[in-house]
């Protein structure tokens, strides 16, 4: 009997010890922890180049200047391209006149002239027929020779052929130009207009504009130099978004999630910057040499990007910073679930042991 009581007291003591550990202030203090990451400020940069190969006329911004999207940064000389544009416009105007002439057809005077030629050919044919009839009448009596008869017949045939030619000319004059010729002229006009549009685009590209808001990081070219698409004129630092590129050790991966609030500290400023975890790499890698942590260099880490709210643009590219993540909430939830499961298991063991003692 004493042995049973001792076992029961020992069991109650164990259960009480578990409850005390679960609700102890020291355990709660131990669960309050931070994850510290070390990284550098990172942002996107844009290499700005001219689309045309021409001499730079003027540069409007310098290094460190804040620019807005669409702001003109520099311009090229436009004399040569402007002359090409004027020539192309003149060609379009000339071809447009050609299309108009073909579409309108011949002038009324030209149609009247063709009709008059038809009338003249008809008169010549009538005269040739009259002459042929006379020759046929006088030939049997010997007043006209056989050669005169043949010449009269030939004259009639020639007059008839000339009349056919003049009638075809009148038909063409009344119908106008062929549709194929008009289509060809219109296609040529469209090609010349496309060339003008291309020159308009090239004229617009003589100005180099900022594609987004940012800060001029480097001014590489100067006025008077020959610009080309292969040569960078400016390097533009995009201020939004700005993030910290840090690396998370693999054992702490389960404690960090996207959207988690972060505090970003810099040696240059006393107050921390607000941030949040925006990206966690799905692939592990070895710690880059430029990252300084207390962990071994060979352990696996995951790249983490912590977005930073920096409206005054205090943080610069490449600046080393420290990121602190508070994982209390997520860690306590996991720990509470594990502790509840452990208590349920202890409760089941206590019930089974009590049942066995009552049976004995």
One Martini backbone bead per residue (centre of mass of N, CA, C, O) as a GRO file, in nm:
protein
  360
    1UNK     BB    1   0.057   0.061  -0.022
    2UNK     BB    2   0.301   0.256   0.003
    3UNK     BB    3   0.391   0.219  -0.291
    4UNK     BB    4   0.144   0.347  -0.420
    5UNK     BB    5   0.166   0.625  -0.289
    6UNK     BB    6   0.445   0.696  -0.401
    7UNK     BB    7   0.366   0.682  -0.699
    8UNK     BB    8   0.142   0.896  -0.683
    9UNK     BB    9   0.316   1.129  -0.579
   10UNK     BB   10   0.522   1.124  -0.814
   11UNK     BB   11   0.317   1.184  -1.038
   12UNK     BB   12   0.214   1.453  -0.928
   13UNK     BB   13   0.490   1.592  -0.935
   14UNK     BB   14   0.535   1.572  -1.241
   15UNK     BB   15   0.286   1.728  -1.329
   16UNK     BB   16   0.356   1.988  -1.173
   17UNK     BB   17   0.623   2.039  -1.319
   18UNK     BB   18   0.504   2.081  -1.599
   19UNK     BB   19   0.320   2.321  -1.528
   20UNK     BB   20   0.543   2.504  -1.423
   21UNK     BB   21   0.708   2.518  -1.688
   22UNK     BB   22   0.483   2.634  -1.871
   23UNK     BB   23   0.418   2.898  -1.657
   24UNK     BB   24   0.689   3.013  -1.649
   25UNK     BB   25   0.867   3.308  -1.682
   26UNK     BB   26   1.133   3.193  -1.797
   27UNK     BB   27   1.010   3.065  -2.051
   28UNK     BB   28   0.892   3.322  -2.171
   29UNK     BB   29   1.171   3.467  -2.193
   30UNK     BB   30   1.301   3.252  -2.378
   31UNK     BB   31   1.089   3.294  -2.621
   32UNK     BB   32   1.208   3.574  -2.636
   33UNK     BB   33   1.316   3.657  -2.963
   34UNK     BB   34   1.580   3.719  -3.203
   35UNK     BB   35   1.670   3.785  -3.540
   36UNK     BB   36   1.992   3.826  -3.682
   37UNK     BB   37   2.093   4.022  -3.960
   38UNK     BB   38   2.328   4.056  -4.237
   39UNK     BB   39   2.371   4.338  -4.466
   40UNK     BB   40   2.270   4.514  -4.769
   41UNK     BB   41   2.203   4.767  -4.962
   42UNK     BB   42   1.956   4.748  -5.222
   43UNK     BB   43   1.926   4.828  -5.580
   44UNK     BB   44   1.826   4.951  -5.871
   45UNK     BB   45   1.978   4.982  -6.197
   46UNK     BB   46   2.017   5.212  -6.480
   47UNK     BB   47   2.121   5.203  -6.814
   48UNK     BB   48   2.176   5.494  -7.000
   49UNK     BB   49   2.099   5.533  -7.351
   50UNK     BB   50   2.133   5.606  -7.670
   51UNK     BB   51   1.982   5.542  -7.992
   52UNK     BB   52   2.185   5.742  -8.115
   53UNK     BB   53   2.447   5.849  -8.337
   54UNK     BB   54   2.570   6.133  -8.170
   55UNK     BB   55   2.622   6.442  -8.063
   56UNK     BB   56   2.642   6.608  -7.774
   57UNK     BB   57   2.485   6.907  -7.666
   58UNK     BB   58   2.342   6.840  -7.370
   59UNK     BB   59   2.360   6.849  -7.006
   60UNK     BB   60   2.124   6.862  -6.723
   61UNK     BB   61   2.267   6.655  -6.529
   62UNK     BB   62   2.393   6.522  -6.221
   63UNK     BB   63   2.535   6.391  -5.968
   64UNK     BB   64   2.263   6.344  -5.730
   65UNK     BB   65   2.021   6.391  -5.890
   66UNK     BB   66   1.680   6.433  -5.886
   67UNK     BB   67   1.449   6.240  -6.076
   68UNK     BB   68   1.191   6.214  -6.308
   69UNK     BB   69   0.965   6.082  -6.490
   70UNK     BB   70   1.047   6.216  -6.817
   71UNK     BB   71   1.300   6.357  -6.779
   72UNK     BB   72   1.537   6.555  -6.918
   73UNK     BB   73   1.893   6.487  -6.949
   74UNK     BB   74   1.953   6.485  -7.271
   75UNK     BB   75   2.101   6.601  -7.590
   76UNK     BB   76   2.115   6.596  -7.936
   77UNK     BB   77   2.202   6.654  -8.237
   78UNK     BB   78   1.967   6.752  -8.529
   79UNK     BB   79   2.055   6.836  -8.819
   80UNK     BB   80   2.078   6.572  -8.983
   81UNK     BB   81   1.793   6.454  -8.916
   82UNK     BB   82   1.628   6.698  -9.012
   83UNK     BB   83   1.705   6.676  -9.313
   84UNK     BB   84   1.587   6.390  -9.354
   85UNK     BB   85   1.300   6.468  -9.281
   86UNK     BB   86   1.249   6.675  -9.508
   87UNK     BB   87   1.297   6.482  -9.743
   88UNK     BB   88   1.071   6.279  -9.670
   89UNK     BB   89   0.836   6.481  -9.687
   90UNK     BB   90   0.875   6.554  -9.986
   91UNK     BB   91   0.824   6.267 -10.097
   92UNK     BB   92   0.538   6.244  -9.996
   93UNK     BB   93   0.419   6.480 -10.154
   94UNK     BB   94   0.487   6.374 -10.438
   95UNK     BB   95   0.335   6.099 -10.412
   96UNK     BB   96   0.058   6.220 -10.355
   97UNK     BB   97   0.027   6.348 -10.636
   98UNK     BB   98   0.034   6.087 -10.796
   99UNK     BB   99  -0.217   5.959 -10.670
  100UNK     BB  100  -0.409   6.185 -10.749
  101UNK     BB  101  -0.371   6.161 -11.059
  102UNK     BB  102  -0.457   5.861 -11.085
  103UNK     BB  103  -0.738   5.889 -10.952
  104UNK     BB  104  -0.860   6.118 -11.139
  105UNK     BB  105  -0.717   6.126 -11.407
  106UNK     BB  106  -0.781   6.268 -11.683
  107UNK     BB  107  -0.832   6.534 -11.848
  108UNK     BB  108  -1.080   6.668 -12.033
  109UNK     BB  109  -0.899   6.753 -12.274
  110UNK     BB  110  -0.787   6.467 -12.329
  111UNK     BB  111  -1.057   6.338 -12.398
  112UNK     BB  112  -1.126   6.526 -12.636
  113UNK     BB  113  -0.879   6.456 -12.802
  114UNK     BB  114  -0.947   6.154 -12.836
  115UNK     BB  115  -1.221   6.203 -12.977
  116UNK     BB  116  -1.107   6.361 -13.220
  117UNK     BB  117  -0.936   6.129 -13.331
  118UNK     BB  118  -1.174   5.948 -13.393
  119UNK     BB  119  -1.310   6.133 -13.600
  120UNK     BB  120  -1.073   6.146 -13.797
  121UNK     BB  121  -1.062   5.840 -13.853
  122UNK     BB  122  -1.348   5.823 -13.973
  123UNK     BB  123  -1.300   6.013 -14.211
  124UNK     BB  124  -1.069   5.853 -14.342
  125UNK     BB  125  -1.239   5.598 -14.387
  126UNK     BB  126  -1.452   5.727 -14.568
  127UNK     BB  127  -1.261   5.819 -14.793
  128UNK     BB  128  -1.142   5.540 -14.857
  129UNK     BB  129  -1.414   5.414 -14.947
  130UNK     BB  130  -1.475   5.609 -15.178
  131UNK     BB  131  -1.221   5.548 -15.342
  132UNK     BB  132  -1.273   5.246 -15.377
  133UNK     BB  133  -1.536   5.272 -15.539
  134UNK     BB  134  -1.416   5.425 -15.781
  135UNK     BB  135  -1.201   5.224 -15.864
  136UNK     BB  136  -1.395   4.986 -15.913
  137UNK     BB  137  -1.544   5.136 -16.149
  138UNK     BB  138  -1.278   5.204 -16.340
  139UNK     BB  139  -1.122   4.937 -16.387
  140UNK     BB  140  -1.275   4.780 -16.618
  141UNK     BB  141  -1.221   5.030 -16.831
  142UNK     BB  142  -0.907   5.136 -16.761
  143UNK     BB  143  -0.887   5.404 -16.581
  144UNK     BB  144  -0.779   5.198 -16.373
  145UNK     BB  145  -0.554   5.037 -16.203
  146UNK     BB  146  -0.455   4.776 -16.019
  147UNK     BB  147  -0.287   4.945 -15.819
  148UNK     BB  148  -0.509   5.143 -15.733
  149UNK     BB  149  -0.683   4.930 -15.603
  150UNK     BB  150  -0.479   4.833 -15.392
  151UNK     BB  151  -0.440   5.111 -15.255
  152UNK     BB  152  -0.733   5.147 -15.166
  153UNK     BB  153  -0.750   4.900 -14.988
  154UNK     BB  154  -0.516   4.980 -14.798
  155UNK     BB  155  -0.638   5.247 -14.701
  156UNK     BB  156  -0.879   5.120 -14.559
  157UNK     BB  157  -0.721   4.944 -14.358
  158UNK     BB  158  -0.568   5.176 -14.221
  159UNK     BB  159  -0.813   5.340 -14.130
  160UNK     BB  160  -0.936   5.116 -13.956
  161UNK     BB  161  -0.692   5.086 -13.758
  162UNK     BB  162  -0.681   5.377 -13.659
  163UNK     BB  163  -0.964   5.376 -13.536
  164UNK     BB  164  -0.908   5.156 -13.324
  165UNK     BB  165  -0.688   5.307 -13.177
  166UNK     BB  166  -0.853   5.562 -13.101
  167UNK     BB  167  -1.071   5.412 -12.939
  168UNK     BB  168  -0.882   5.299 -12.721
  169UNK     BB  169  -0.781   5.573 -12.625
  170UNK     BB  170  -1.061   5.676 -12.536
  171UNK     BB  171  -1.118   5.453 -12.328
  172UNK     BB  172  -0.873   5.515 -12.147
  173UNK     BB  173  -0.945   5.811 -12.090
  174UNK     BB  174  -1.225   5.747 -11.956
  175UNK     BB  175  -1.121   5.531 -11.740
  176UNK     BB  176  -0.822   5.556 -11.686
  177UNK     BB  177  -0.625   5.427 -11.471
  178UNK     BB  178  -0.494   5.167 -11.344
  179UNK     BB  179  -0.529   4.992 -11.050
  180UNK     BB  180  -0.238   4.897 -11.023
  181UNK     BB  181  -0.105   5.179 -11.035
  182UNK     BB  182  -0.250   5.293 -10.790
  183UNK     BB  183  -0.153   5.077 -10.584
  184UNK     BB  184   0.147   5.132 -10.620
  185UNK     BB  185   0.141   5.430 -10.534
  186UNK     BB  186   0.020   5.383 -10.252
  187UNK     BB  187   0.246   5.198 -10.144
  188UNK     BB  188   0.470   5.407 -10.175
  189UNK     BB  189   0.344   5.613  -9.983
  190UNK     BB  190   0.349   5.434  -9.727
  191UNK     BB  191   0.655   5.399  -9.717
  192UNK     BB  192   0.721   5.703  -9.686
  193UNK     BB  193   0.555   5.744  -9.426
  194UNK     BB  194   0.716   5.542  -9.254
  195UNK     BB  195   0.982   5.697  -9.274
  196UNK     BB  196   0.877   5.948  -9.127
  197UNK     BB  197   0.800   5.807  -8.861
  198UNK     BB  198   1.084   5.710  -8.796
  199UNK     BB  199   1.209   5.994  -8.782
  200UNK     BB  200   1.032   6.088  -8.549
  201UNK     BB  201   1.139   5.886  -8.346
  202UNK     BB  202   1.437   5.972  -8.370
  203UNK     BB  203   1.390   6.264  -8.281
  204UNK     BB  204   1.286   6.185  -7.994
  205UNK     BB  205   1.567   6.019  -7.925
  206UNK     BB  206   1.751   6.276  -7.876
  207UNK     BB  207   1.616   6.237  -7.602
  208UNK     BB  208   1.702   6.182  -7.265
  209UNK     BB  209   1.508   5.993  -7.040
  210UNK     BB  210   1.348   5.910  -6.754
  211UNK     BB  211   1.185   5.612  -6.671
  212UNK     BB  212   1.228   5.684  -6.361
  213UNK     BB  213   1.255   5.732  -6.049
  214UNK     BB  214   1.561   5.901  -5.920
  215UNK     BB  215   1.925   5.879  -5.913
  216UNK     BB  216   2.218   6.005  -6.008
  217UNK     BB  217   2.510   5.814  -6.000
  218UNK     BB  218   2.624   5.845  -6.307
  219UNK     BB  219   2.840   6.052  -6.519
  220UNK     BB  220   2.989   5.967  -6.825
  221UNK     BB  221   2.906   6.177  -7.016
  222UNK     BB  222   2.962   6.452  -7.250
  223UNK     BB  223   2.969   6.731  -7.406
  224UNK     BB  224   3.075   6.647  -7.748
  225UNK     BB  225   3.027   6.362  -7.751
  226UNK     BB  226   2.991   6.041  -7.881
  227UNK     BB  227   2.702   5.881  -7.914
  228UNK     BB  228   2.568   5.548  -7.825
  229UNK     BB  229   2.416   5.244  -7.764
  230UNK     BB  230   2.707   5.130  -7.635
  231UNK     BB  231   2.693   5.393  -7.449
  232UNK     BB  232   2.698   5.518  -7.138
  233UNK     BB  233   2.561   5.808  -6.976
  234UNK     BB  234   2.386   5.683  -6.734
  235UNK     BB  235   2.326   5.613  -6.381
  236UNK     BB  236   2.027   5.486  -6.237
  237UNK     BB  237   1.881   5.508  -5.919
  238UNK     BB  238   1.635   5.319  -5.772
  239UNK     BB  239   1.449   5.405  -5.483
  240UNK     BB  240   1.198   5.229  -5.588
  241UNK     BB  241   1.278   4.984  -5.440
  242UNK     BB  242   1.416   4.902  -5.110
  243UNK     BB  243   1.674   4.673  -4.987
  244UNK     BB  244   1.781   4.388  -4.800
  245UNK     BB  245   2.059   4.175  -4.834
  246UNK     BB  246   2.025   3.863  -4.687
  247UNK     BB  247   2.112   3.576  -4.460
  248UNK     BB  248   1.959   3.268  -4.370
  249UNK     BB  249   1.975   3.030  -4.163
  250UNK     BB  250   1.847   2.718  -4.170
  251UNK     BB  251   1.744   2.685  -3.863
  252UNK     BB  252   1.565   2.976  -3.908
  253UNK     BB  253   1.349   2.935  -4.134
  254UNK     BB  254   1.083   2.862  -3.959
  255UNK     BB  255   1.075   3.174  -3.821
  256UNK     BB  256   1.036   3.285  -4.114
  257UNK     BB  257   0.826   3.522  -4.294
  258UNK     BB  258   0.637   3.671  -4.504
  259UNK     BB  259   0.567   4.001  -4.362
  260UNK     BB  260   0.766   4.044  -4.151
  261UNK     BB  261   0.870   4.246  -3.918
  262UNK     BB  262   1.132   4.501  -3.934
  263UNK     BB  263   1.460   4.614  -3.822
  264UNK     BB  264   1.679   4.873  -3.941
  265UNK     BB  265   2.030   4.908  -3.895
  266UNK     BB  266   2.264   5.185  -3.868
  267UNK     BB  267   2.563   5.353  -3.812
  268UNK     BB  268   2.446   5.646  -3.921
  269UNK     BB  269   2.182   5.582  -3.745
  270UNK     BB  270   1.980   5.571  -3.466
  271UNK     BB  271   1.731   5.506  -3.612
  272UNK     BB  272   1.526   5.289  -3.724
  273UNK     BB  273   1.397   5.102  -3.990
  274UNK     BB  274   1.134   5.014  -4.159
  275UNK     BB  275   1.022   4.670  -4.226
  276UNK     BB  276   0.999   4.376  -4.450
  277UNK     BB  277   0.940   4.063  -4.558
  278UNK     BB  278   0.950   3.985  -4.920
  279UNK     BB  279   1.184   3.750  -4.943
  280UNK     BB  280   1.240   3.392  -4.998
  281UNK     BB  281   1.442   3.164  -5.086
  282UNK     BB  282   1.400   2.834  -5.232
  283UNK     BB  283   1.723   2.827  -5.227
  284UNK     BB  284   2.010   2.705  -5.133
  285UNK     BB  285   2.329   2.827  -4.992
  286UNK     BB  286   2.628   2.960  -4.960
  287UNK     BB  287   2.793   3.178  -4.792
  288UNK     BB  288   2.892   3.468  -4.863
  289UNK     BB  289   3.185   3.647  -4.811
  290UNK     BB  290   3.045   3.938  -4.752
  291UNK     BB  291   2.925   3.794  -4.509
  292UNK     BB  292   2.896   3.870  -4.153
  293UNK     BB  293   2.909   3.603  -3.926
  294UNK     BB  294   2.907   3.358  -3.662
  295UNK     BB  295   2.894   3.152  -3.863
  296UNK     BB  296   2.959   2.925  -4.072
  297UNK     BB  297   3.050   2.927  -4.409
  298UNK     BB  298   2.926   2.626  -4.485
  299UNK     BB  299   2.649   2.695  -4.435
  300UNK     BB  300   2.326   2.706  -4.497
  301UNK     BB  301   2.143   2.950  -4.690
  302UNK     BB  302   1.898   3.223  -4.728
  303UNK     BB  303   1.770   3.450  -4.915
  304UNK     BB  304   1.686   3.787  -4.801
  305UNK     BB  305   1.426   4.036  -4.840
  306UNK     BB  306   1.418   4.365  -4.698
  307UNK     BB  307   1.205   4.600  -4.690
  308UNK     BB  308   1.238   4.963  -4.708
  309UNK     BB  309   1.150   5.263  -4.536
  310UNK     BB  310   1.286   5.551  -4.737
  311UNK     BB  311   1.183   5.865  -4.803
  312UNK     BB  312   1.477   6.028  -4.758
  313UNK     BB  313   1.723   5.872  -4.869
  314UNK     BB  314   1.958   5.757  -4.663
  315UNK     BB  315   2.007   5.497  -4.795
  316UNK     BB  316   2.270   5.332  -4.948
  317UNK     BB  317   2.446   5.172  -5.166
  318UNK     BB  318   2.606   4.913  -4.974
  319UNK     BB  319   2.507   4.946  -4.694
  320UNK     BB  320   2.555   4.840  -4.384
  321UNK     BB  321   2.331   4.620  -4.201
  322UNK     BB  322   2.083   4.551  -3.944
  323UNK     BB  323   1.856   4.278  -3.880
  324UNK     BB  324   1.547   4.257  -3.691
  325UNK     BB  325   1.356   3.972  -3.581
  326UNK     BB  326   1.037   3.903  -3.445
  327UNK     BB  327   0.944   3.558  -3.328
  328UNK     BB  328   0.740   3.523  -3.091
  329UNK     BB  329   0.465   3.450  -3.202
  330UNK     BB  330   0.533   3.201  -3.376
  331UNK     BB  331   0.691   3.047  -3.156
  332UNK     BB  332   0.465   3.027  -2.938
  333UNK     BB  333   0.266   2.867  -3.103
  334UNK     BB  334   0.441   2.615  -3.139
  335UNK     BB  335   0.499   2.565  -2.837
  336UNK     BB  336   0.207   2.538  -2.743
  337UNK     BB  337   0.137   2.291  -2.909
  338UNK     BB  338   0.352   2.105  -2.787
  339UNK     BB  339   0.265   2.131  -2.486
  340UNK     BB  340  -0.022   2.028  -2.515
  341UNK     BB  341   0.059   1.748  -2.614
  342UNK     BB  342   0.228   1.674  -2.365
  343UNK     BB  343  -0.002   1.698  -2.155
  344UNK     BB  344  -0.184   1.483  -2.281
  345UNK     BB  345   0.017   1.253  -2.242
  346UNK     BB  346   0.041   1.277  -1.931
  347UNK     BB  347  -0.257   1.234  -1.876
  348UNK     BB  348  -0.274   0.949  -1.991
  349UNK     BB  349  -0.059   0.821  -1.807
  350UNK     BB  350  -0.202   0.887  -1.538
  351UNK     BB  351  -0.463   0.729  -1.593
  352UNK     BB  352  -0.331   0.453  -1.635
  353UNK     BB  353  -0.188   0.435  -1.357
  354UNK     BB  354  -0.442   0.464  -1.181
  355UNK     BB  355  -0.580   0.213  -1.290
  356UNK     BB  356  -0.361   0.013  -1.203
  357UNK     BB  357  -0.373   0.075  -0.897
  358UNK     BB  358  -0.672  -0.005  -0.853
  359UNK     BB  359  -0.637  -0.299  -0.943
  360UNK     BB  360  -0.420  -0.365  -0.712
   0.00000   0.00000   0.00000
